[in-house]
């Protein structure tokens, strides 16, 4: 056989191998993850225990399928029902403080301790203040957020819910659950809200 033919045979074999590939099971994946992590300082192994939402979303990503619609609806409804709105009814804190929180990627790592003040690391995924040139693009740009949407009650509730638990709107959102997972305090969420919604914030200039 000539070389071209051999190449053809090789390519066909490779294609067959790829099309018969079965993804590892959830148990196999967990085994690998568990065997490569160890407890250190505040980072405990219970972090590897997935919630039902995380299991469903990981399974779907691993098998390249969608989470069944009924499960998606349930995940979103549960997330929304558990949101805690500000106790004093005030939505907005200090936008300057909000900018610091959005910039800070500190917290919840083994090198932190239980006194570390967590940041939001929002710039890792979003463009927010137009003055900050270093930002990620996993999430949509939030420049002009308040200017575009205003500060009505429904917008306040929507934005607070997004930050508290983004899974209320997108079952398998990749945005951290800042309120639900205890990453940011109520006061910090107010500050980040002000960064997005206060008319004086650089975001809305
Ligand atoms: C790991 C990436 C990631 C981080 C970090 C992140 N977000 Fe997001 N965010 C997203 C994605 C992705 C979306 C798009 C919707 C979705 O998938 O849920 C989004 C959506 C949003 C929305 C809704 C935007 C709209 O047009 O309605 C707001 C508001 C928001 N994020 C604010 C924040 C704030 C404030 C922070 C920091 C406290 C933050 N995000 C941190 C990924 C992230």
py3Dmol code that shows the C-alpha trace and the ligand (Angstrom):
import py3Dmol

protein = """\
ATOM      1  CA  UNK A   1       0.000   0.000   0.000  1.00  0.00           C
ATOM      2  CA  UNK A   2       1.258   3.487  -0.664  1.00  0.00           C
ATOM      3  CA  UNK A   3       1.776   6.128   1.951  1.00  0.00           C
ATOM      4  CA  UNK A   4      -1.419   8.091   1.148  1.00  0.00           C
ATOM      5  CA  UNK A   5      -3.515   4.975   1.650  1.00  0.00           C
ATOM      6  CA  UNK A   6      -1.874   4.282   5.001  1.00  0.00           C
ATOM      7  CA  UNK A   7      -2.669   7.843   6.041  1.00  0.00           C
ATOM      8  CA  UNK A   8      -6.298   7.214   5.092  1.00  0.00           C
ATOM      9  CA  UNK A   9      -6.418   4.002   7.125  1.00  0.00           C
ATOM     10  CA  UNK A  10      -4.853   5.809  10.082  1.00  0.00           C
ATOM     11  CA  UNK A  11      -7.338   8.681   9.917  1.00  0.00           C
ATOM     12  CA  UNK A  12     -10.269   6.257   9.744  1.00  0.00           C
ATOM     13  CA  UNK A  13      -8.959   4.355  12.802  1.00  0.00           C
ATOM     14  CA  UNK A  14      -8.558   7.617  14.701  1.00  0.00           C
ATOM     15  CA  UNK A  15     -12.100   8.716  13.845  1.00  0.00           C
ATOM     16  CA  UNK A  16     -13.505   5.377  15.039  1.00  0.00           C
ATOM     17  CA  UNK A  17     -11.533   5.699  18.280  1.00  0.00           C
ATOM     18  CA  UNK A  18     -12.895   9.225  18.834  1.00  0.00           C
ATOM     19  CA  UNK A  19     -16.501   8.377  18.063  1.00  0.00           C
ATOM     20  CA  UNK A  20     -16.498   5.416  20.469  1.00  0.00           C
ATOM     21  CA  UNK A  21     -14.985   7.477  23.347  1.00  0.00           C
ATOM     22  CA  UNK A  22     -17.231   7.325  26.394  1.00  0.00           C
ATOM     23  CA  UNK A  23     -16.784  10.077  28.986  1.00  0.00           C
ATOM     24  CA  UNK A  24     -15.721   8.949  32.488  1.00  0.00           C
ATOM     25  CA  UNK A  25     -18.575   8.387  34.944  1.00  0.00           C
ATOM     26  CA  UNK A  26     -19.268  10.863  37.756  1.00  0.00           C
ATOM     27  CA  UNK A  27     -17.722   8.412  40.246  1.00  0.00           C
ATOM     28  CA  UNK A  28     -14.544   8.031  38.188  1.00  0.00           C
ATOM     29  CA  UNK A  29     -14.197  11.797  37.856  1.00  0.00           C
ATOM     30  CA  UNK A  30     -14.737  12.313  41.589  1.00  0.00           C
ATOM     31  CA  UNK A  31     -12.169   9.635  42.398  1.00  0.00           C
ATOM     32  CA  UNK A  32      -9.512  11.461  40.357  1.00  0.00           C
ATOM     33  CA  UNK A  33     -10.385  14.838  41.899  1.00  0.00           C
ATOM     34  CA  UNK A  34     -10.474  13.437  45.455  1.00  0.00           C
ATOM     35  CA  UNK A  35      -7.121  11.694  45.086  1.00  0.00           C
ATOM     36  CA  UNK A  36      -5.411  14.898  43.928  1.00  0.00           C
ATOM     37  CA  UNK A  37      -6.705  17.307  46.603  1.00  0.00           C
ATOM     38  CA  UNK A  38      -5.664  17.572  50.226  1.00  0.00           C
ATOM     39  CA  UNK A  39      -6.934  19.672  53.115  1.00  0.00           C
ATOM     40  CA  UNK A  40      -4.971  22.798  53.808  1.00  0.00           C
ATOM     41  CA  UNK A  41      -5.857  25.581  56.260  1.00  0.00           C
ATOM     42  CA  UNK A  42      -9.414  26.847  55.581  1.00  0.00           C
ATOM     43  CA  UNK A  43      -9.711  24.845  52.325  1.00  0.00           C
ATOM     44  CA  UNK A  44     -11.370  21.633  53.530  1.00  0.00           C
ATOM     45  CA  UNK A  45     -12.225  18.546  51.515  1.00  0.00           C
ATOM     46  CA  UNK A  46     -15.967  19.100  51.994  1.00  0.00           C
ATOM     47  CA  UNK A  47     -15.587  21.566  49.107  1.00  0.00           C
ATOM     48  CA  UNK A  48     -15.552  18.552  46.815  1.00  0.00           C
ATOM     49  CA  UNK A  49     -19.109  17.583  47.838  1.00  0.00           C
ATOM     50  CA  UNK A  50     -21.337  18.783  45.042  1.00  0.00           C
ATOM     51  CA  UNK A  51     -24.820  20.217  45.520  1.00  0.00           C
ATOM     52  CA  UNK A  52     -27.558  18.686  43.363  1.00  0.00           C
ATOM     53  CA  UNK A  53     -27.256  21.676  41.008  1.00  0.00           C
ATOM     54  CA  UNK A  54     -23.509  21.177  40.642  1.00  0.00           C
ATOM     55  CA  UNK A  55     -23.977  17.449  39.994  1.00  0.00           C
ATOM     56  CA  UNK A  56     -26.608  18.003  37.315  1.00  0.00           C
ATOM     57  CA  UNK A  57     -24.646  20.791  35.613  1.00  0.00           C
ATOM     58  CA  UNK A  58     -21.331  18.871  35.750  1.00  0.00           C
ATOM     59  CA  UNK A  59     -22.972  15.719  34.387  1.00  0.00           C
ATOM     60  CA  UNK A  60     -24.476  17.691  31.504  1.00  0.00           C
ATOM     61  CA  UNK A  61     -21.142  19.363  30.689  1.00  0.00           C
ATOM     62  CA  UNK A  62     -19.268  16.047  30.892  1.00  0.00           C
ATOM     63  CA  UNK A  63     -21.690  14.200  28.618  1.00  0.00           C
ATOM     64  CA  UNK A  64     -22.309  17.219  26.363  1.00  0.00           C
ATOM     65  CA  UNK A  65     -26.072  17.118  27.010  1.00  0.00           C
ATOM     66  CA  UNK A  66     -28.535  19.603  28.480  1.00  0.00           C
ATOM     67  CA  UNK A  67     -29.881  19.449  32.023  1.00  0.00           C
ATOM     68  CA  UNK A  68     -33.525  18.261  31.646  1.00  0.00           C
ATOM     69  CA  UNK A  69     -35.862  21.266  31.483  1.00  0.00           C
ATOM     70  CA  UNK A  70     -37.808  20.252  34.608  1.00  0.00           C
ATOM     71  CA  UNK A  71     -34.547  20.098  36.611  1.00  0.00           C
ATOM     72  CA  UNK A  72     -33.444  23.481  35.244  1.00  0.00           C
ATOM     73  CA  UNK A  73     -36.750  25.016  36.329  1.00  0.00           C
ATOM     74  CA  UNK A  74     -36.457  23.509  39.795  1.00  0.00           C
ATOM     75  CA  UNK A  75     -32.845  24.704  40.248  1.00  0.00           C
ATOM     76  CA  UNK A  76     -33.842  28.250  39.216  1.00  0.00           C
ATOM     77  CA  UNK A  77     -36.950  28.308  41.426  1.00  0.00           C
ATOM     78  CA  UNK A  78     -35.007  27.054  44.475  1.00  0.00           C
ATOM     79  CA  UNK A  79     -32.250  29.634  43.908  1.00  0.00           C
ATOM     80  CA  UNK A  80     -34.755  32.467  43.587  1.00  0.00           C
ATOM     81  CA  UNK A  81     -36.800  31.419  46.634  1.00  0.00           C
ATOM     82  CA  UNK A  82     -33.701  31.488  48.885  1.00  0.00           C
ATOM     83  CA  UNK A  83     -32.520  35.014  48.018  1.00  0.00           C
ATOM     84  CA  UNK A  84     -32.330  37.346  51.050  1.00  0.00           C
ATOM     85  CA  UNK A  85     -33.011  40.961  50.189  1.00  0.00           C
ATOM     86  CA  UNK A  86     -31.428  43.730  52.348  1.00  0.00           C
ATOM     87  CA  UNK A  87     -32.990  43.754  55.807  1.00  0.00           C
ATOM     88  CA  UNK A  88     -33.254  47.576  55.950  1.00  0.00           C
ATOM     89  CA  UNK A  89     -34.732  47.893  52.442  1.00  0.00           C
ATOM     90  CA  UNK A  90     -31.726  49.952  51.220  1.00  0.00           C
ATOM     91  CA  UNK A  91     -30.192  48.583  48.029  1.00  0.00           C
ATOM     92  CA  UNK A  92     -27.147  50.766  47.492  1.00  0.00           C
ATOM     93  CA  UNK A  93     -23.989  51.196  49.587  1.00  0.00           C
ATOM     94  CA  UNK A  94     -20.755  52.975  48.670  1.00  0.00           C
ATOM     95  CA  UNK A  95     -19.640  52.660  45.037  1.00  0.00           C
ATOM     96  CA  UNK A  96     -15.976  53.411  45.865  1.00  0.00           C
ATOM     97  CA  UNK A  97     -15.955  50.509  48.274  1.00  0.00           C
ATOM     98  CA  UNK A  98     -17.790  48.467  45.613  1.00  0.00           C
ATOM     99  CA  UNK A  99     -14.956  49.099  43.147  1.00  0.00           C
ATOM    100  CA  UNK A 100     -12.417  47.753  45.694  1.00  0.00           C
ATOM    101  CA  UNK A 101     -14.544  44.637  46.223  1.00  0.00           C
ATOM    102  CA  UNK A 102     -14.951  44.114  42.461  1.00  0.00           C
ATOM    103  CA  UNK A 103     -11.167  44.416  42.022  1.00  0.00           C
ATOM    104  CA  UNK A 104     -10.208  42.087  44.867  1.00  0.00           C
ATOM    105  CA  UNK A 105      -9.689  38.406  44.157  1.00  0.00           C
ATOM    106  CA  UNK A 106      -8.733  37.638  47.750  1.00  0.00           C
ATOM    107  CA  UNK A 107     -10.455  35.077  49.962  1.00  0.00           C
ATOM    108  CA  UNK A 108     -11.442  31.443  50.559  1.00  0.00           C
ATOM    109  CA  UNK A 109      -8.097  30.041  49.468  1.00  0.00           C
ATOM    110  CA  UNK A 110      -5.832  27.846  51.580  1.00  0.00           C
ATOM    111  CA  UNK A 111      -3.452  30.806  51.990  1.00  0.00           C
ATOM    112  CA  UNK A 112      -6.234  32.924  53.572  1.00  0.00           C
ATOM    113  CA  UNK A 113      -7.630  32.600  57.078  1.00  0.00           C
ATOM    114  CA  UNK A 114     -11.093  33.029  58.565  1.00  0.00           C
ATOM    115  CA  UNK A 115     -10.423  36.759  59.136  1.00  0.00           C
ATOM    116  CA  UNK A 116      -9.655  37.479  55.471  1.00  0.00           C
ATOM    117  CA  UNK A 117     -12.208  39.828  53.902  1.00  0.00           C
ATOM    118  CA  UNK A 118     -13.341  38.182  50.663  1.00  0.00           C
ATOM    119  CA  UNK A 119     -13.353  40.074  47.398  1.00  0.00           C
ATOM    120  CA  UNK A 120     -15.763  39.622  44.490  1.00  0.00           C
ATOM    121  CA  UNK A 121     -13.203  39.322  41.677  1.00  0.00           C
ATOM    122  CA  UNK A 122     -15.891  40.652  39.312  1.00  0.00           C
ATOM    123  CA  UNK A 123     -13.272  42.026  36.880  1.00  0.00           C
ATOM    124  CA  UNK A 124     -12.049  38.488  36.250  1.00  0.00           C
ATOM    125  CA  UNK A 125     -15.203  38.023  34.151  1.00  0.00           C
ATOM    126  CA  UNK A 126     -16.716  41.476  33.510  1.00  0.00           C
ATOM    127  CA  UNK A 127     -15.747  44.863  32.159  1.00  0.00           C
ATOM    128  CA  UNK A 128     -17.228  47.261  34.756  1.00  0.00           C
ATOM    129  CA  UNK A 129     -15.659  50.708  35.191  1.00  0.00           C
ATOM    130  CA  UNK A 130     -14.483  52.078  31.816  1.00  0.00           C
ATOM    131  CA  UNK A 131     -11.275  53.264  33.550  1.00  0.00           C
ATOM    132  CA  UNK A 132     -10.186  49.707  34.315  1.00  0.00           C
ATOM    133  CA  UNK A 133      -8.607  48.252  31.191  1.00  0.00           C
ATOM    134  CA  UNK A 134      -7.752  44.864  32.652  1.00  0.00           C
ATOM    135  CA  UNK A 135     -10.842  42.631  32.720  1.00  0.00           C
ATOM    136  CA  UNK A 136     -12.118  39.264  31.574  1.00  0.00           C
ATOM    137  CA  UNK A 137     -14.996  38.563  29.189  1.00  0.00           C
ATOM    138  CA  UNK A 138     -16.641  35.370  30.457  1.00  0.00           C
ATOM    139  CA  UNK A 139     -19.579  37.554  31.553  1.00  0.00           C
ATOM    140  CA  UNK A 140     -21.189  40.438  29.616  1.00  0.00           C
ATOM    141  CA  UNK A 141     -19.720  43.977  29.939  1.00  0.00           C
ATOM    142  CA  UNK A 142     -21.427  45.976  32.714  1.00  0.00           C
ATOM    143  CA  UNK A 143     -20.301  49.473  31.616  1.00  0.00           C
ATOM    144  CA  UNK A 144     -23.225  51.934  31.834  1.00  0.00           C
ATOM    145  CA  UNK A 145     -25.287  49.312  33.729  1.00  0.00           C
ATOM    146  CA  UNK A 146     -27.359  51.789  35.806  1.00  0.00           C
ATOM    147  CA  UNK A 147     -27.529  54.408  33.073  1.00  0.00           C
ATOM    148  CA  UNK A 148     -29.056  51.866  30.699  1.00  0.00           C
ATOM    149  CA  UNK A 149     -31.481  50.262  33.132  1.00  0.00           C
ATOM    150  CA  UNK A 150     -32.306  52.879  35.742  1.00  0.00           C
ATOM    151  CA  UNK A 151     -32.900  52.251  39.433  1.00  0.00           C
ATOM    152  CA  UNK A 152     -36.487  51.002  39.591  1.00  0.00           C
ATOM    153  CA  UNK A 153     -37.500  48.384  42.181  1.00  0.00           C
ATOM    154  CA  UNK A 154     -37.561  45.527  39.604  1.00  0.00           C
ATOM    155  CA  UNK A 155     -34.025  46.428  38.427  1.00  0.00           C
ATOM    156  CA  UNK A 156     -32.773  46.526  42.035  1.00  0.00           C
ATOM    157  CA  UNK A 157     -34.349  43.138  42.746  1.00  0.00           C
ATOM    158  CA  UNK A 158     -33.038  41.632  39.509  1.00  0.00           C
ATOM    159  CA  UNK A 159     -29.468  42.844  40.077  1.00  0.00           C
ATOM    160  CA  UNK A 160     -29.452  41.814  43.762  1.00  0.00           C
ATOM    161  CA  UNK A 161     -30.757  38.350  42.816  1.00  0.00           C
ATOM    162  CA  UNK A 162     -28.114  38.027  40.066  1.00  0.00           C
ATOM    163  CA  UNK A 163     -25.348  38.769  42.548  1.00  0.00           C
ATOM    164  CA  UNK A 164     -26.889  36.680  45.371  1.00  0.00           C
ATOM    165  CA  UNK A 165     -27.400  33.606  43.180  1.00  0.00           C
ATOM    166  CA  UNK A 166     -27.140  33.853  39.397  1.00  0.00           C
ATOM    167  CA  UNK A 167     -28.620  30.347  39.091  1.00  0.00           C
ATOM    168  CA  UNK A 168     -32.036  31.960  39.660  1.00  0.00           C
ATOM    169  CA  UNK A 169     -31.865  33.005  35.987  1.00  0.00           C
ATOM    170  CA  UNK A 170     -29.583  30.438  34.412  1.00  0.00           C
ATOM    171  CA  UNK A 171     -29.604  26.949  35.976  1.00  0.00           C
ATOM    172  CA  UNK A 172     -25.953  26.299  35.109  1.00  0.00           C
ATOM    173  CA  UNK A 173     -24.591  29.846  35.369  1.00  0.00           C
ATOM    174  CA  UNK A 174     -20.827  30.063  35.819  1.00  0.00           C
ATOM    175  CA  UNK A 175     -21.088  33.189  37.985  1.00  0.00           C
ATOM    176  CA  UNK A 176     -20.231  32.624  41.688  1.00  0.00           C
ATOM    177  CA  UNK A 177     -23.192  32.613  44.125  1.00  0.00           C
ATOM    178  CA  UNK A 178     -22.015  35.598  46.142  1.00  0.00           C
ATOM    179  CA  UNK A 179     -24.851  35.664  48.694  1.00  0.00           C
ATOM    180  CA  UNK A 180     -25.994  32.041  48.637  1.00  0.00           C
ATOM    181  CA  UNK A 181     -22.473  30.658  49.061  1.00  0.00           C
ATOM    182  CA  UNK A 182     -21.505  33.247  51.697  1.00  0.00           C
ATOM    183  CA  UNK A 183     -18.746  34.830  49.590  1.00  0.00           C
ATOM    184  CA  UNK A 184     -19.821  38.463  50.135  1.00  0.00           C
ATOM    185  CA  UNK A 185     -21.701  39.977  53.090  1.00  0.00           C
ATOM    186  CA  UNK A 186     -24.946  41.928  52.694  1.00  0.00           C
ATOM    187  CA  UNK A 187     -23.005  45.196  53.160  1.00  0.00           C
ATOM    188  CA  UNK A 188     -20.485  44.198  50.466  1.00  0.00           C
ATOM    189  CA  UNK A 189     -23.274  43.306  48.016  1.00  0.00           C
ATOM    190  CA  UNK A 190     -24.778  46.777  48.636  1.00  0.00           C
ATOM    191  CA  UNK A 191     -21.417  48.342  47.761  1.00  0.00           C
ATOM    192  CA  UNK A 192     -21.115  46.319  44.558  1.00  0.00           C
ATOM    193  CA  UNK A 193     -24.751  47.212  43.731  1.00  0.00           C
ATOM    194  CA  UNK A 194     -23.789  50.906  44.112  1.00  0.00           C
ATOM    195  CA  UNK A 195     -20.857  50.416  41.744  1.00  0.00           C
ATOM    196  CA  UNK A 196     -23.306  49.185  39.093  1.00  0.00           C
ATOM    197  CA  UNK A 197     -26.309  51.402  39.846  1.00  0.00           C
ATOM    198  CA  UNK A 198     -25.330  54.655  41.622  1.00  0.00           C
ATOM    199  CA  UNK A 199     -25.596  57.534  39.087  1.00  0.00           C
ATOM    200  CA  UNK A 200     -22.310  58.959  40.497  1.00  0.00           C
ATOM    201  CA  UNK A 201     -20.396  55.688  39.969  1.00  0.00           C
ATOM    202  CA  UNK A 202     -17.752  55.818  37.179  1.00  0.00           C
ATOM    203  CA  UNK A 203     -19.684  52.922  35.605  1.00  0.00           C
ATOM    204  CA  UNK A 204     -22.532  55.328  34.753  1.00  0.00           C
ATOM    205  CA  UNK A 205     -20.511  58.384  33.666  1.00  0.00           C
TER     206      UNK A 205
END
"""
ligand_1 = """\
43
LIG
C -16.553 33.439 36.833
C -17.122 34.526 36.073
C -17.942 35.584 36.750
C -17.629 36.342 37.859
C -16.393 36.248 38.738
C -18.709 37.292 38.012
N -19.649 37.115 37.040
Fe -21.310 38.216 36.738
N -21.862 37.029 35.167
C -21.097 36.002 34.662
C -21.775 35.425 33.506
C -21.262 34.271 32.652
C -22.978 36.148 33.348
C -24.022 35.935 32.244
C -25.239 35.232 32.699
C -25.061 33.845 33.264
O -24.381 32.989 32.683
O -25.612 33.590 34.321
C -22.995 37.158 34.410
C -24.013 38.071 34.600
C -23.971 39.117 35.487
C -24.986 40.158 35.611
C -26.242 40.279 34.761
C -25.900 41.101 33.534
C -27.102 41.475 32.703
O -26.877 41.950 31.570
O -28.242 41.339 33.128
C -24.587 41.011 36.609
C -25.315 42.252 37.100
C -23.330 40.510 37.128
N -22.972 39.357 36.414
C -22.612 41.103 38.154
C -21.449 40.567 38.708
C -20.781 41.135 39.863
C -21.198 42.387 40.595
C -19.705 40.320 40.125
C -18.735 40.387 41.284
C -19.301 40.515 42.608
C -19.701 39.258 39.104
N -20.770 39.444 38.278
C -18.755 38.243 39.012
C -19.874 35.576 35.131
C -19.213 36.079 36.239
"""
view = py3Dmol.view(width=600, height=400)
view.addModel(protein, "pdb")
view.setStyle({"model": 0}, {"cartoon": {"style": "trace"}})
view.addModel(ligand_1, "xyz")
view.setStyle({"model": 1}, {"stick": {}})
view.zoomTo()
view.show()
